Amino acid sequence: MPEDTPIRVIIADDHPLYRDGVARTLTESGRFSVVGQCATAAEAVELARAHLPELALIDISMPGGGIEATGRIATLAPAVRVVILTASEADDDVMQALKAGAAGYVLKGVGGRELIRVLTEVATGGSYVPPAMAARLLAAMGPRRGGEPSSADLIAELTPREEDILRLVARGMSNKEVARELDLQEKTVKHYMTNILQKLQVRNRTEAALLAREVWGRIG
């Protein structure tokens, strides 16, 4: 997406003062256009369907449940990328959010500049989980039970090209950025990503990136 094109976003949170503050931060950045605000899961789903924004910021604890809203948006408006914006640091909430289809999980204590950076990254195809929570999520994903392949074994099943793509995804690149870096078509990268997720036995690119970091360490 061109940098001069505002990223359209909806915000769903049942605390009006906080919701208005986030909307103001995003609008004043000049990078975002807030096209809708609401306080319930049902309203969030309707706003997502009506506006088809690039991003939907969803609170977990709002009426109707943010994770429920995330799952419905993923089904009814799959082009909308959902970012959970919450005070919850519970590992189960992170896992459930990712399973429902969230592309990002951001804690409400985040500063305005960091929020803008994270949302821009997610809107362009990336994913985000706070580093400390990502480490715990890795621990929750393993160790694998006896008889199951290790993370290293799964990585070893990838072709050299799939490894190249996974390394770039683990660095936070979107499919479009990966395609540009490797001189491929974006649809070709999407095809590779489908194969990668299947081989690694994970649900989404966030889990794939976490697994890659577990095996390869920090990826520069």
HELIX and SHEET records of a PDB file:
HELIX    1   1 PRO A   16  SER A   29  1                                  14    
HELIX    2   2 ALA A   41  HIS A   51  1                                  11    
HELIX    3   3 GLY A   66  LEU A   76  1                                  11    
HELIX    4   4 ASP A   91  ALA A  100  1                                  10    
HELIX    5   5 GLY A  112  ALA A  123  1                                  12    
HELIX    6   6 PRO A  131  MET A  141  1                                  11    
HELIX    7   7 SER A  151  ALA A  156  1                                   6    
HELIX    8   8 PRO A  160  ALA A  170  1                                  11    
HELIX    9   9 ASN A  175  LEU A  182  1                                   8    
HELIX   10  10 GLU A  186  LEU A  200  1                                  15    
HELIX   11  11 ARG A  205  TRP A  216  1                                  12    
SHEET    1   A 5 PHE A  32  CYS A  38  0                                        
SHEET    2   A 5 ILE A   7  ALA A  12  1                                        
SHEET    3   A 5 LEU A  55  ILE A  58  1                                        
SHEET    4   A 5 ARG A  81  THR A  86  1                                        
SHEET    5   A 5 GLY A 104  LEU A 107  1                                        
END                                                                             
